Amino acid sequence: MSTPDSTSAVANLSSDERRAVVSLASLYALRMLGLFMVLPVMMIDGQALDGATPQLLGLAMGIYGLTQALLQIPAGTLSDRIGRKPVIVGGLLIFALGSLIAATADSVYGVILGRALQGGGAIASAIMALVTDLTREENRMKAMASIGASIGLSFSVALVLGPWLTALGGMSTIFMVTAVLAIAGVFITLFVIPAPAKLPHRDSSAVLSEVKKQLTNTQLWPLNIGIFILHALMVAIFVAIPLQLQQQGLPASQHSWVYLPVLAVAFILMVPFIIVAEKRRKMKAVVLTGALIIAVTLFAMSLATQLWHWVVLLLFYFWGFNLMEASLPSWLSKIAPAGAKGSAMGIYSSMQFLGAFAGGSLGGWIVSTSGSAALFAGLGALMVVWSLIIARSSAPQHLTSVRLAITQINEQQLQQLMELAGVSQVSPIASEGAIYLKVSADAFDMQQALAIIHSDNGEEHGSQR
C-alpha cells in the first residue's frame, strides 16, 4: 500500500523534520490501525452481539467510512481557521469515545454507533496539512511518502494483530486497545509535534471553491471511481473471507498466520511493478494489470473450496490491491490541475472512505441474501467494468507540481513562465502570493523560472513536488 521509495523517505530530512514526520506518521498509523483491526474478526466474533445479522455486521465494519467521508474536507478547512492541533486532538478524542462505546456495547447497534464515531474523528486532512506546515518544500514528497508507508504498514499489522487480540480477550479488546492508542495520539500531538504557523499550500490542502470546481473535472472521475471500488472491495471481501477460512477448518485465532505471509509476499511482488510504472512511465498498464488480477481472483474466489485455494487467492488479491493502491494517487497527482492537487486529493480520499462504507453495508446484505459466491462474482464483474473505463482513459503524462512564491504577479511573467520548456500549466493564486506550475521534470529548468520571478532565497525560490 505504499511505494518502494517510502522505506528511505526520511533519509535527507533535518532532525526537526524527521521528528515531525515520524510523529505524524505514527499518529496516522495508530488511528488507521484501530479502524482496520476489526476487519478480519467482525463477521465471526460479532455474531455474539445482540441483534447481529450479516447485514448489520457489514454495516458496523464500513460505517466509519461514511462519517469520515462527510467530515474529511470540512475538518481540513476547520484546521485552516482554528489550527491543526485543536482539530487533531478533538478528532482523536472523538475516536477514543467511539472506541469505548464499541468496546462496552452488548448489541450490534452499539458497535455501529461506536464505529461511526471513530470515523467522525476525521483528522487525516489536518495531519497532511500539518506535514506541509512542518517540512520544507524540497522534502515534502518524502514526508508524504512516509505517511503513505505508515498507512500501508498499519493495514498489514492490523490484519495480523486483530485475530490475535481477539483470541486474547474478544473483540472488545481491540476497541479498548484502540482507545488507548487514540489517547496516546493526543499526548503525541500536544507534546511531541511542533506547532508551526499555518502556511497556505493548495497542493496539500483542499480549498472549498476549488473542490467544487474539481467535482466537475471529468479526467479525475475514473480515478475517484477506482478508489471507491477498490476500498469497497477491501471491506466487502472481509464480510465473507473470515467465514470461508473458518469453514475450511482454520480457527479464527489462527487467521493471522494466513494474512502475515500473504501480505509480505504481495508487497514484494508489487515493488518491481511500481518501479516500472514510475521509471518506465507505464502507469496505466500497471493499474490495468492490478485491476485484472483482482477481477480474476474474485471470480476464482466464488469457486474456491479448499484452504490452499484461499491462501493463493488472497496472495493474488493483495498483490493487485497493492498495485492499485500505490498507483492511483500517483496518477491523480500527475493529472490534477496546477494548484488543485490538494482539493482533488480531498475528493479522492472522500470517495475512498465512501467506498469502505458501501462495501461493508452492501457486502453484508449480499452475503445474507445471496451468499458469498454471489458477492465475489459480483465484485469481480464490478472490477471488470471499471477496467473497461480506465482502459478508455488517456495514460497520464508524467508531470509534477511546482510552487513559486512571488510578491507581485503580472501578465508578462505568466507568459514567460508558460513559454518555458516543460511547462504545461500556469496557475497564479494572488491571495496566496504564489504561482503553481505543472511541469515535466525532464525538461523544466527551475533556474530559468526563478530568474523570471526574481526570487531571492528559501521558500521564495520555489520547489518541485
N, C-alpha and C positions, 0 to 999 in steps of 0.2 A: 504493500500500500504506500510505498514511497519510492523515490528514485534512487538509483545507486549512488548518486553524488551525496546523498544525505549523510552517509556514515562519516564523512570528514568535513561536515558543514561548518564546524566551529574552529577549524584549524587556524584561520587568519584573523579571527576576531580579537579585539583588545580584551583585557581582563574584565573590564566593566561590561562590555558587550557579551562576553562569554557567560558571565554571571547572570545577566538579564535573560539571555536566550535559554540557558539551561533551566532557570527557574520557571520561565514561561512555558517551555516545552513540558516540564514536569507537571505544571498546573493543568495544562490542556490534557496531558495523558491521564492524570488522576481522574479527571471528570469523565473522559471517554471510557476509561476502564470501568467505572461504575455503571455506565449506560450499557456496555456490551456484555458484562459478565453474566447477565441473566439469560442471554440468547440461547445458550446450549442447554439450559436447565428448566426454563419456564414451562414448557409443554409437558414435562414429566412430573416435576415436583409441584407445579402449580395445580395439579389435579386434586391435591388435598385441600385446596381453598374452597370455602363455601360458595356455591353458585358457579363454580368453574365449568366452562364449556370450551371446546377448541376455539370457537369464535372469540369469546371473551379473553381467553389467554393470549390469543394472537393480538387482540387489541391492546392488552397490557404490555406486550412486547414492543409494539410500534407507536403507542400514543405519545411517547416523548417527542417523536418526530414532528407531530402536529404543532405542539406548543413551541418547540424550538424553531420551526419554520416561520411561525407567525411573529415571533419576537426577535428573530435574528437581526434583521436590519434595524428595527426600532431601537434595540439595545445598543447597537453600534452608534446610531445617531445620538442617543442619550449620552453616551460616553464622550461624544464631542462637546457636549454642553456642560456636563457636571464633572467630567473627569473619568479616566479609565478605572481607577481603583474603586471608587464607590460602586460602579456598575458591576465590576468583577466580584467584589465582596458581597454585594446584595444577591447576585446570581448564585454564588456558592452557598449562601445561607438558605436560599430557596431550594437549591438542590439537596442540601442536607436535610431540610424539613421534609421534602418529598421522600427521601430515603428512609427516614424514621417512620413516616406514615406507612410506607410499604413494608417495612420490617415488622411492624406491630399489627399489621392487618390480618384478620381472620378470613376475610372474604376477598374474592377476586376484584370486587369493586373498590376496595381499599387499596389494593395494589395498583389498579388502573389510576386512581387519584394520585397516588404517590409517584407513579411513573410520569404522569402529566406534569406534576410539579418539578420533577427532575428536568424535564425538557424546558420548563419555564425559566430555569436558571440559565438563560441563553447568554453565555459570556464569550463565545467563540470570536465574534466580530470585535469585541473590545480587546481581547487578547491580541488579535492580529494588528489592531491599530496601535497597541502598546509596543509591539515589536517594532513597528515603524518609528515610534517616538524614541526608542532606546537604542537604535542602531544607525550607523552611518549608511548613507545610500549605497556605497560600494559593497557593503556587507549584507545588505538586506535580503538578497536572494538566498544567501547561505543561511541566514536566520530563518527564513520561511521554510527552507528545506529541512531544517532541524525540527521545526514544528510538525511538518509532514511526516518525518520519520517517527516522531513520538506518537502520532495518531496510529500509524501502521503497527508500531510495536505494542501499543495499548490494546489494539484489536486482537492481535495474536496472543498476547498474555491473557486477555480476558477469556478467550475460548478455552484455554488450558486451566486457568485459575477458577473459573466458575464451577465446573463439576467438582473440583477438589474441595472448595469451600462448602459447597452444598453437602458433600459427603461428611464433612466435619460437623456441621450444625444446622443443616437445612437451608432453604432459600433465604430465610430471614437473616442468616449470617452474611450473605452477600450484601444485603441492604445496610446492615449495621456497619460493615467494613466501608461501604461506600460513603456513609455519613461521616465516619471518622476521617476518611480521605478528604472529604469536602472541607471539614473544619481545619485540617492540616493545610489545605489550599488557602484558607483565609489568612493563616499566620504567614505563609509564604508571601502572599500578596502584600500584607501590611509591613512585614519586617525584612523581607529579602529583596523584593523587586523595587527598584528605584521609582521615584515619581517625577518624571520629567515634564517640561512644558509641552502642551499639546501642539503638534505640528501637522497642519493640513497636508494630506497627500492622497490624491484621487486614485492612485494605483493600489492603495492599501485599504481605503475606507470607502464605504458606499455613501453617495450623495443622493438624497431623495429625488431631486429633479432629474438627475442622471439615471436613476433606477427606472423612472417612468419612461425615459427615452429608450433605454436598453431593453425594456419589455417588448418593444416593437421591432427589435433587431432580429430579423429572420435568420441571419447567419449563426446566431448563438443558440437558437432553439433546438437544433439536433443534439447539441451537447447537453443542454438543460434536460431534454427528454432522456438522453442516455444516462445521465447520473441519477435521474428519478427512477428509471427502470433498474439500474444496477443495484441501488440500495433497497428498492422494493424486493428484488430477488434475494438480497442478503438476509433480510428479516424473514421473508416468506419461507425460504428453504429450512430455516431453523424451527418453523412450525411443524415440519414433517421429519427432518433428518434424525433428531434425537430419538424419536419413537421408532424409526426404522432401525437404528443401531441397537436399540433395546430388544426389538423383535428378533434380531439376528443373534441374540444371546449375549450381548455385551452390556453389562450393568452400567447404569448411568455414572457411577463413581469411577468407571474406567474409560469414559469417553475422552478424557484428556489425552490418553495415550494414543488415540487416533489423531486428534487435532494437532498435537505437537509436531510429529514428523511430517505430516501433510503440509502444514503451514511453512515449515522450514524449507522443504524441498520446493514448494511452489514459489517461494521467494527467490531461491537460487535460479530456478528456471526463468523467472521474469527478467532478471538483470540483463542478460545479453540482448533481449528484445528491446528493452528500453534504451540501451546504448544505440542499437540500430535506429530506433525511432528518432533520437535526437541527433546523433552524429551523422547518420546517413540520410536523414530527413525523410524517413519512411513512417511518419506518424500515423497517417490514415491506414496504411497496410497493417501496422501493429494493432491499432484499435479494432479493425475488422477481424484480425486473427483472434484477438481476445474474445470478441463477441461471438464468433462462430464456435470457438472452443466451448464457451458457456452454453450455447444453444444445443450443440451435440451432446454435451454432458447431461443437460437437463432431460433431454429425450431419453438418454440411456438410464437416468435415474428412475424414470417411470417404469422401467423393465427390470431393475436390479432385484435380485433375490437372495444374494449371499453377502456376508460381511466383507469379503475381499472386494466385491463389486463396489461397495460404498467407499472403501478406503481409496481405491484407484480413482473413482469418480470425484470424490472430494478433492483429491490432488489436482485433477484437471480443472475442476471448478475454480479453485482458489488461484490456480495459475492464470486462467482467463480473467478472473476478477481483479487480480493484482495488475495485470497488463492494462486494463481499462481504468482502474482507479488511479494509477500513476500517470496515464497518458491524457485523459480527458481534461484535467485542469491545465496541463501544459498546452494543449491545443487551444483551450479557451484564452489563455494569456497571450497567445500569438495572434489571435484574430480580434480580440477586444479592441475597440477604438482607442486612440490616444486619449489619456486622461479619464478613461471609463472603466479601467480594469477592476477597480475596487467595487464599483456598482454592478458590473457584470458578474463578478465573483459572488456578490451578495445574493443575486438572483439564483445563481448556480447552487450555492450552498442551501438556500431555502428549498429548492427543488429536490436536493439530496435528502433533506430531512422529511419532506413530504412523501418521498418515495418509501422511506422507512415506515412511516405511518400507514401508507396504502398497503405495503407488503404484509405487515402484521395483521391488520384488520381484514383484508381480503383473503390473505392466506389462510387464516383461521376459518373463515366462512367456507372457502372451497374445500378444505380438508373435512369439515364437518358435514358438508352436503354431498361431495363427490369423491372424496378420498385423496390420498397422497399422489397416486399415479396421475390423476387429472391435474393436480396442482403443478407437478413437474412438467407435464406435457404442455400445459397452458403457458407456463413461464418460458419454456423453450420456444414456443411459437411467437411469443411477445418479443423475444430477443432476435428472432429471425426477421420480424417486421422492422425492428429498429436497425438491423444490419442493412436492410434494403434502403432505409432512409439515409444512413450515413454513407452508403456507397454512392449515392447520388450527390453528396456534398463535395465541394471542392476541397482538395487537400490544402492544409494550412501552409501559408508562407512562413518561413522561419524568421519571424520578426521579434524584436524586443522593444521594450519601452525605455524612453529616456526622458528625464525631467530636468529642465533648466530653470533655475531661479533667476528672475530678472525684475528689476525695479520698474522699468518702463517698457511697454510693448508698442512697437509701431509696425505699420504695414510693410515697410521696406525690409525690416528684419525678418518678418514672417515669410516674405517672398524669397529672401536669400536662403533661409533655412530649408524651405520647400525645394529649392533647386540643388541642394547638396546631394551628392551621390549616396544612395541607400535610404533616403528619407521617403516614406510613403504617406505619412500624415503629420500635420502640424496642428496642435490644438492649444491656443492661448487661454489661460484662466486668469483673468485680471484680478479677481478677488483673492486669489491665492498667490499672486505675484510669481507665476510660473508658466512655462511653456512645456507641453508634453509632446513628444515626438514618437512616432512608430518607425523603427528603422531596421534595416538589415545589418546585423553586426559585422558581416564580412566586408561591406562596402562603406559603412558610415565612419567618418573621421570626427571624433569628438573635438579635437583641437580646432578644426575649422568652425564648428558650431560655436565654440566658446569665443573665438575671435569675432564672430558676428555679434554676439550679445555683450561683448566687452565685460565678461565676468572677471572677478578678482581671485577669489580663493574659496576653499571649503565647500559648503553647500551650494554657493553661488556658481561653482564650476559645473554643477550638474552631475548626473550619474546615469548609468545604464543598468537596466533591470531585465 
